[in-house]
Structures are given as structure tokens and as C-alpha cells.
């Protein structure tokens, strides 16, 4: 639903919020942050600042709607669902477009950010069809997609304990590695460390064990979206994944952008799910909803940037590795949620779902180095003369994502950054 909070002419008293590439007043994403010397609390990113929801509530502002945000996570707030989210969004929009109240703000650069929800469980899907095709081609040139791919969203249960907010450094994992030419595996630092560009989906309202979830209700369980980097050790993964799937090659670290961009903020950027080729199977009824097909996809432009230690030392800007579109997901977020709940497994407030790596069909849109360098065989040249097959220690990888539409203010997720540290 598009309302007055999306008005591109809405004034805002926060310095430089107007025209901010990620966080103008039309976005109002929610997160958990600590101000200098303070404890974690709920906040709203606005321009280069954070609106302190705890301070708002203490001052009697926002009609009591921020009370549930005075907690270590946003679970209590976001489990209330769409009506509470929309009411808080309207109240924050009115506050930030009314008289100036700078005491409610903190400079974002002086604050630390935390995970916005509890992440009791994390599931990673595989819904980026060009990624699945590109990777499948490396393994099975003739039949890149497995027979189940177009029938249901594929996924695996990831590791929740190592999900971290943007800025947290990741250590190169150790593990069993075995090259094609090696007779036996060895234990040591991964040689083939990679990133994966994904969209994260936050579950706001949970779902009971054994309860049916009609696909028409699935979107109402989504509290919002973030960027997600599913760091992957390709050598560890390649040796361990058969027959049970991803394990230690994935579980060492996952980075998310810390601000939850709500479905309400993204309302102007909803899009029809691209029409399936006529040869593709019609999804089973539990995955099919006409309204979801008509407006359940998201028009988002996603980018990956790298800055190596040498580039930082030389004062060079990041180099863009790829740009893709969230419209290249084969399944909508609602289809992922409905499929997840379809076997009777409950979903809980604060659960995190990854979309799967998002690549588009064209060169320059590869969402992982595995695709960009054809499994490490073709090094990718960087500005400054370096090249990469896989990530080196000191590499800083940043994901960005933006929603753009004529007649509306551009909004974004803010950066999702991680820098590679040497193995322990
Ligand atoms: Mn992944």
C-alpha cells in the first residue's frame, strides 16, 4: 500500500536525509544499535543518523508504539505484524517531518550496530536461477539444473550462531581441502574463499508447528529484508558436500546488513514475478498465488564491490565486481516461506532466510567468484593491476542494494561489509 510516507516531497529535519542514497525519510528501516557508551536499543536509520526509539518512547513520543523496541532485539516489535509496523512507520514519518528534535538522534558513525532479531534459525535457499545454472554448468555441463529445481525452492539449514552484522571481520576458515590433483585431503586454511550476494528475509510473525500456511498468507509473516553475504569456502564445500550438502564450507560466517527494510518501505518497488518460460512446469497449488505472482517480487538492483589491502593502502575506491537484479530469483519470498512451512515445521519470530545467490543472465552480473572466475580458472582483473581467483586476506567485500522507480525516492539497504582476516 502506497501512502503519504512514500511522498517524494516529504520534508525531513534530519541534516542531509533528503536524497540520501539509502536512508531518506521514505525508507525508515529498523535495527538495533548502541550509542556511544549506551546499551543496545531499537533505532531507525535516517540519513547519516539513527533515530533512538528508546529516547522517543521515554520522551512520550510515537504514541507508545516504540515500547516494544526497547529490547535487545526487535523480535517483540516485529512479531506484532503488519498493522503495528505500519502504525510505527506513520508515527516515525510524522516525527521526522515535523519540528526538529535533534536530541533524539545519534551520528551513525559513532554507534555500533547489532543483529536486529534473534536469528534462532537460519535457512539458505538456492532461488537464483542464473546462479544455479552457472554453478550447475561447472559440475554437469549438459544438465546444469537438477530435475527438482523448477518444482520447488531448494535450500539447506544454515548455521544461526555465526550470523553477524555488517562490519564484523571474518576469519578465513580452516578445513579439509582436496584439489583434483591431490591424492588425499589436507587440513588448513581454505584456498578458495568466496562471497555470495543474497537477499535476506526476516520472519516477523512466527508460525505454529503443524499449522497450514496458505501461500496467500505467507507474505504476512515477513517483517522485512536485508542484504546477506553467504561466505563460502569452495574447496571445503567441494570435498564435503556429497551426499548430505553444505556444512563447514558455509557455517563459519554469514554477514547481513543490519537494517531491516520493511515491506511497507518497499511497496512502491513491488513487481510481478517474471513469467515462467512455457516449457517450465506449473508450480503445485501450495506454491501458487495469483496476487503473489502479480506483485510479490522485488525490483532491486544489487551490487558487489571489492577493496583489497593494496587498494586501501593506495587510497583507491572499491572496484565493482558485479551488478544483478532481485527479479532474477525464480521463486518469490512468499513462495520460499510457504515452502518452508509446508511440512509442518514451525517458523519463529527472528528466523532468517537467505534467497540464494542472485546472478543475472549477463556477464558482469555474477553473484559469486565461483561464477565470475569459472571456478577459479579465469582470474578477474582489478583496477590497480591485481587480480583475483578467490578472496585474499585483507580483501574487503561490500554488498549494496537499491530500489529505484520514477516518481519515488530511491531507497537502499546500507552496506553489508566484511573484511577477510588470515586463518587462526
Ligand atoms: Mn548461499
Boltz pocket constraint, residues with backbone or C-beta under 6 A from the ligand:
constraints:
  - pocket:
      binder: B
      contacts: [[A, 124], [A, 125], [A, 196], [A, 198], [A, 230], [A, 354], [A, 356], [A, 357]]
      max_distance: 6.0
